Amino acid sequence: MSAQGKHKRLTTASIRQMKGKTRIVCLTAYTTPITRLLDPHCDLLLVGDSLGMVLYGMDTTVGVTLDMMIAHGRAVMRGVEHACVIVDLPFGTYQESKEQAFRNAVRLMQETGCDGVKLEGGEEMAETIAFLVARGIPVFGHVGLMPQLVHTAGGFRSLGHSDAETQKIWRDAIAVDQAGAFAIVVEGTVEPLARELTEKLAAPTVGIGASPACDGQVLVSDDMLGLFSDFKPKFVKRYADLGTAASEAAAAYADEVRSGAFPGPEYTFQVRKPSRSGGEKA
Protein backbone atom coordinates (compact mmCIF):
# COMPACT_ATOMS: atom_id res chain seq x y z
CA MET A 1 0.00 0.00 0.00
CA SER A 2 1.36 3.42 -0.88
CA ALA A 3 1.95 6.07 1.78
CA GLN A 4 -0.92 8.13 0.34
CA GLY A 5 -3.29 5.20 0.80
CA LYS A 6 -2.62 4.78 4.51
CA HIS A 7 -5.05 6.14 7.06
CA LYS A 8 -3.58 9.23 8.70
CA ARG A 9 -3.69 9.35 12.50
CA LEU A 10 -3.62 12.48 14.57
CA THR A 11 -0.13 13.72 15.44
CA THR A 12 1.33 15.56 18.41
CA ALA A 13 1.31 18.69 16.23
CA SER A 14 -2.43 18.13 15.62
CA ILE A 15 -3.02 17.91 19.37
CA ARG A 16 -1.07 21.11 20.04
CA GLN A 17 -3.07 22.96 17.39
CA MET A 18 -6.31 22.10 19.21
CA LYS A 19 -5.39 24.61 21.95
CA GLY A 20 -8.35 26.92 22.52
CA LYS A 21 -10.28 25.47 19.56
CA THR A 22 -11.49 21.93 20.14
CA ARG A 23 -11.55 20.05 23.45
CA ILE A 24 -9.08 17.16 23.47
CA VAL A 25 -10.58 13.77 24.32
CA CYS A 26 -8.06 11.46 25.98
CA LEU A 27 -8.38 8.05 27.61
CA THR A 28 -5.89 5.44 28.72
CA ALA A 29 -5.53 2.22 26.72
CA TYR A 30 -3.49 -0.88 27.44
CA THR A 31 -4.76 -3.67 25.16
CA THR A 32 -5.64 -4.15 21.50
CA PRO A 33 -9.38 -4.95 21.94
CA ILE A 34 -10.04 -1.97 24.22
CA THR A 35 -8.02 0.29 21.92
CA ARG A 36 -10.26 -0.64 18.99
CA LEU A 37 -13.32 0.33 21.03
CA LEU A 38 -11.93 3.65 22.29
CA ASP A 39 -9.98 4.81 19.23
CA PRO A 40 -12.87 6.17 17.08
CA HIS A 41 -13.93 8.48 19.93
CA CYS A 42 -10.56 9.77 21.13
CA ASP A 43 -8.02 12.30 19.91
CA LEU A 44 -5.31 11.01 22.21
CA LEU A 45 -4.74 7.55 23.68
CA LEU A 46 -2.34 7.31 26.61
CA VAL A 47 -0.63 4.04 27.44
CA GLY A 48 -0.29 5.07 31.05
CA ASP A 49 1.80 3.52 33.78
CA SER A 50 -1.53 3.40 35.63
CA LEU A 51 -1.64 -0.09 34.10
CA GLY A 52 0.44 -1.19 37.08
CA MET A 53 -2.52 -0.51 39.36
CA VAL A 54 -5.52 -1.32 37.16
CA LEU A 55 -4.11 -4.37 35.36
CA TYR A 56 -1.42 -5.75 37.67
CA GLY A 57 -2.82 -4.97 41.11
CA MET A 58 0.06 -2.77 42.25
CA ASP A 59 -0.51 -0.21 44.99
CA THR A 60 1.28 2.54 43.02
CA THR A 61 2.83 3.02 39.58
CA VAL A 62 6.39 2.88 40.93
CA GLY A 63 6.85 -0.83 40.16
CA VAL A 64 6.05 -0.52 36.44
CA THR A 65 8.97 -1.34 34.12
CA LEU A 66 9.98 -0.17 30.67
CA ASP A 67 9.43 -3.68 29.29
CA MET A 68 5.84 -3.60 30.56
CA MET A 69 5.23 -0.25 28.88
CA ILE A 70 6.70 -1.49 25.61
CA ALA A 71 4.54 -4.64 25.63
CA HIS A 72 1.34 -2.68 26.20
CA GLY A 73 2.42 0.08 23.81
CA ARG A 74 2.75 -2.52 21.06
CA ALA A 75 -0.67 -3.91 21.88
CA VAL A 76 -2.28 -0.47 21.60
CA MET A 77 -0.51 0.32 18.34
CA ARG A 78 -1.96 -2.87 16.83
CA GLY A 79 -5.47 -1.55 17.43
CA VAL A 80 -5.23 2.16 16.68
CA GLU A 81 -6.29 3.83 13.44
CA HIS A 82 -7.25 7.39 14.40
CA ALA A 83 -5.85 8.67 17.69
CA CYS A 84 -2.39 9.96 18.56
CA VAL A 85 -0.69 7.46 20.91
CA ILE A 86 1.61 8.47 23.77
CA VAL A 87 3.37 6.00 26.09
CA ASP A 88 4.50 6.77 29.65
CA LEU A 89 8.14 6.58 30.59
CA PRO A 90 7.95 4.68 33.90
CA PHE A 91 9.61 5.62 37.17
CA GLY A 92 13.39 5.39 37.14
CA THR A 93 13.80 5.44 33.35
CA TYR A 94 14.36 9.18 32.86
CA GLN A 95 15.14 10.94 36.15
CA GLU A 96 18.85 10.06 36.34
CA SER A 97 19.95 12.15 33.35
CA LYS A 98 18.72 13.59 30.08
CA GLU A 99 20.88 11.02 28.28
CA GLN A 100 19.16 8.16 30.13
CA ALA A 101 15.81 9.67 29.25
CA PHE A 102 16.79 9.93 25.59
CA ARG A 103 17.96 6.30 25.38
CA ASN A 104 14.78 4.96 26.96
CA ALA A 105 12.49 7.27 25.00
CA VAL A 106 14.13 6.16 21.73
CA ARG A 107 13.71 2.51 22.70
CA LEU A 108 10.07 3.10 23.62
CA MET A 109 9.28 4.80 20.32
CA GLN A 110 11.27 2.40 18.15
CA GLU A 111 9.85 -0.75 19.72
CA THR A 112 6.21 0.39 19.86
CA GLY A 113 5.80 2.85 16.98
CA CYS A 114 4.08 5.35 19.29
CA ASP A 115 3.95 9.09 18.61
CA GLY A 116 5.72 10.35 21.71
CA VAL A 117 6.37 9.85 25.41
CA LYS A 118 4.99 11.24 28.65
CA LEU A 119 7.02 12.00 31.73
CA GLU A 120 6.24 13.55 35.09
CA GLY A 121 8.01 16.57 36.56
CA GLY A 122 8.34 20.31 36.37
CA GLU A 123 11.34 22.56 36.91
CA GLU A 124 13.67 19.64 37.59
CA MET A 125 12.70 17.93 34.30
CA ALA A 126 12.61 20.98 32.03
CA GLU A 127 16.16 20.49 30.75
CA THR A 128 15.41 16.85 29.96
CA ILE A 129 12.21 17.75 28.12
CA ALA A 130 14.03 20.35 26.03
CA PHE A 131 16.79 17.81 25.31
CA LEU A 132 14.27 15.23 24.06
CA VAL A 133 12.22 17.69 22.00
CA ALA A 134 15.34 19.07 20.32
CA ARG A 135 16.20 15.52 19.26
CA GLY A 136 12.84 14.70 17.72
CA ILE A 137 10.97 13.12 20.62
CA PRO A 138 7.57 14.71 21.34
CA VAL A 139 6.96 15.03 25.07
CA PHE A 140 3.64 15.10 26.92
CA GLY A 141 4.31 16.89 30.22
CA HIS A 142 2.69 16.20 33.59
CA VAL A 143 2.42 18.61 36.53
CA GLY A 144 0.39 18.90 39.72
CA LEU A 145 -0.16 15.56 41.40
CA MET A 146 2.52 13.19 40.11
CA PRO A 147 1.71 9.54 40.89
CA GLN A 148 5.35 8.43 40.47
CA LEU A 149 6.27 10.71 43.40
CA VAL A 150 3.48 9.48 45.66
CA HIS A 151 5.93 8.35 48.35
CA THR A 152 7.42 11.81 48.76
CA ALA A 153 4.18 13.71 48.16
CA GLY A 154 2.34 12.18 51.10
CA GLY A 155 -0.07 10.05 49.12
CA PHE A 156 -2.68 10.69 46.46
CA ARG A 157 -4.20 14.10 47.24
CA SER A 158 -5.21 17.31 45.54
CA LEU A 159 -2.68 20.14 45.38
CA GLY A 160 -2.77 23.93 45.25
CA HIS A 161 -4.35 24.55 48.64
CA SER A 162 -1.40 26.58 49.96
CA ASP A 163 0.62 29.43 48.51
CA ALA A 164 3.71 27.23 48.43
CA GLU A 165 1.94 24.49 46.46
CA THR A 166 0.39 27.02 44.10
CA GLN A 167 3.70 28.70 43.34
CA LYS A 168 5.43 25.35 42.81
CA ILE A 169 2.81 24.18 40.31
CA TRP A 170 3.03 27.53 38.49
CA ARG A 171 6.82 27.24 38.19
CA ASP A 172 6.57 23.62 37.07
CA ALA A 173 3.94 24.32 34.41
CA ILE A 174 5.78 27.31 32.97
CA ALA A 175 9.08 25.39 32.88
CA VAL A 176 7.51 22.42 31.06
CA ASP A 177 5.70 24.72 28.65
CA GLN A 178 8.85 26.67 27.81
CA ALA A 179 10.81 23.42 27.42
CA GLY A 180 8.60 22.53 24.45
CA ALA A 181 6.08 19.94 25.68
CA PHE A 182 3.32 19.60 23.05
CA ALA A 183 0.69 19.27 25.80
CA ILE A 184 0.62 19.09 29.59
CA VAL A 185 -1.41 16.91 31.95
CA VAL A 186 -2.62 18.89 34.97
CA GLU A 187 -3.59 16.37 37.65
CA GLY A 188 -5.17 16.72 41.07
CA THR A 189 -4.98 20.52 41.05
CA VAL A 190 -7.55 22.90 42.53
CA GLU A 191 -9.91 24.23 39.89
CA PRO A 192 -9.05 27.96 39.89
CA LEU A 193 -5.34 27.23 39.49
CA ALA A 194 -5.88 24.74 36.66
CA ARG A 195 -8.11 27.29 34.93
CA GLU A 196 -5.44 30.00 35.19
CA LEU A 197 -2.74 27.67 33.91
CA THR A 198 -4.87 26.84 30.88
CA GLU A 199 -5.27 30.53 30.09
CA LYS A 200 -1.56 31.32 30.40
CA LEU A 201 0.25 28.33 28.89
CA ALA A 202 0.99 28.02 25.18
CA ALA A 203 0.62 24.23 25.29
CA PRO A 204 -2.85 22.72 25.69
CA THR A 205 -3.68 21.43 29.15
CA VAL A 206 -5.30 18.04 29.66
CA GLY A 207 -7.02 17.88 33.01
CA ILE A 208 -7.64 15.00 35.37
CA GLY A 209 -9.12 16.18 38.65
CA ALA A 210 -8.41 19.75 37.56
CA SER A 211 -10.81 22.09 35.72
CA PRO A 212 -13.51 21.93 33.01
CA ALA A 213 -11.69 24.91 31.50
CA CYS A 214 -8.70 22.73 30.57
CA ASP A 215 -8.14 22.25 26.84
CA GLY A 216 -8.95 18.56 27.22
CA GLN A 217 -9.71 15.83 29.72
CA VAL A 218 -8.24 12.41 30.45
CA LEU A 219 -9.52 9.54 32.58
CA VAL A 220 -8.22 6.07 33.24
CA SER A 221 -10.46 3.96 31.01
CA ASP A 222 -10.90 1.23 33.63
CA ASP A 223 -12.21 3.87 36.07
CA MET A 224 -14.53 5.37 33.47
CA LEU A 225 -15.88 1.93 32.47
CA GLY A 226 -16.33 0.70 36.03
CA LEU A 227 -13.78 -2.09 35.69
CA PHE A 228 -11.49 -0.93 38.51
CA SER A 229 -13.20 -0.99 41.90
CA ASP A 230 -10.35 -0.84 44.46
CA PHE A 231 -11.16 2.84 44.96
CA LYS A 232 -12.92 5.63 43.08
CA PRO A 233 -11.24 9.06 43.00
CA LYS A 234 -13.49 12.11 43.43
CA PHE A 235 -12.82 13.25 39.86
CA VAL A 236 -13.93 10.01 38.19
CA LYS A 237 -17.33 9.80 36.53
CA ARG A 238 -18.35 6.24 35.69
CA TYR A 239 -20.05 6.06 32.33
CA ALA A 240 -20.67 2.31 32.63
CA ASP A 241 -20.55 -0.43 35.25
CA LEU A 242 -18.86 -3.18 33.29
CA GLY A 243 -17.30 -4.66 36.41
CA THR A 244 -20.72 -5.56 37.83
CA ALA A 245 -21.88 -6.82 34.42
CA ALA A 246 -18.79 -9.06 34.12
CA SER A 247 -19.32 -10.47 37.62
CA GLU A 248 -23.00 -11.17 36.93
CA ALA A 249 -22.13 -12.88 33.64
CA ALA A 250 -19.54 -15.09 35.38
CA ALA A 251 -22.09 -16.01 38.07
CA ALA A 252 -24.71 -16.97 35.45
CA TYR A 253 -22.12 -19.05 33.59
CA ALA A 254 -21.07 -20.84 36.78
CA ASP A 255 -24.70 -21.65 37.65
CA GLU A 256 -25.35 -23.15 34.20
CA VAL A 257 -22.16 -25.22 34.22
CA ARG A 258 -22.94 -26.65 37.65
CA SER A 259 -26.56 -27.40 36.74
CA GLY A 260 -25.65 -28.94 33.38
CA ALA A 261 -27.65 -26.34 31.44
CA PHE A 262 -24.53 -25.24 29.56
CA PRO A 263 -23.48 -26.33 27.03
CA GLY A 264 -26.78 -27.21 25.38
CA PRO A 265 -27.05 -29.02 22.03
CA GLU A 266 -26.74 -25.72 20.12
CA TYR A 267 -23.23 -25.24 21.54
CA THR A 268 -21.90 -28.72 20.72
CA PHE A 269 -20.76 -30.41 17.51
CA GLN A 270 -22.80 -33.37 16.29
CA VAL A 271 -21.52 -36.17 14.05
CA ARG A 272 -22.31 -35.41 10.42
CA LYS A 273 -24.03 -38.11 8.42
CA PRO A 274 -21.82 -39.29 5.53
CA SER A 275 -23.07 -38.16 2.12
CA ARG A 276 -24.10 -40.83 -0.36
CA SER A 277 -21.91 -41.54 -3.38
CA GLY A 278 -22.88 -39.96 -6.70
CA GLY A 279 -24.08 -43.31 -8.07
CA GLU A 280 -26.80 -43.73 -5.46
CA LYS A 281 -30.28 -42.36 -5.72
CA ALA A 282 -31.52 -40.09 -2.98
Salt bridges, closest charged atoms under 4 A:
ASP67 OD1 - ARG107 NH2 2.66
ASP88 OD1 - LYS118 NZ 3.07
GLU99 OE2 - LYS98 NZ 3.61
GLU111 OE1 - ARG74 NH2 3.44
GLU111 OE2 - ARG107 NE 2.92
ASP115 OD2 - ARG9 NH1 2.76
GLU123 OE1 - LYS168 NZ 3.21
GLU123 OE2 - ARG171 NE 3.26
GLU124 OE1 - LYS168 NZ 3.75
GLU127 OE2 - LYS98 NZ 3.46
GLU165 OE2 - ARG157 NH1 3.04
ASP172 OD1 - LYS168 NZ 2.94
GLU187 OE1 - HIS142 NE2 2.96
GLU191 OE2 - ARG195 NE 2.79
ASP215 OD2 - LYS19 NZ 2.87
